[in-house]
């Protein structure tokens, strides 16, 4: 086999690993949708002059050591996951020619 020649008989990622990645992305997409829907409901209440009695507070959400703040569990997990994806993309990019890379269909 020559360098750069496609290898259609083997996969670069097994089904179990793909399943884990897809489940992780679905969890992130659901979290994003829930957050956007929450904001849409708050904005609707604001437009209509409805004063909400909120029991769920987000004022500390991004403070240090809180859920999404520096040192927070979710923040650190997201940063690690982003690093894994960026590192993986860099590894792949170094193994492809520019012509091969043109075939990539990025989502955003």
Secondary structure, DSSP 8 states (H G I E B T S, - for coil): --TT---TTS-SS-HHHHHHHHHHHHHHHHHHHHHHHHHHHHHHHHHTT---------TTTTSTTSTTSTT-HHHHHHHHHHHHHHHHHHHHHHTS-HHHHTT-----
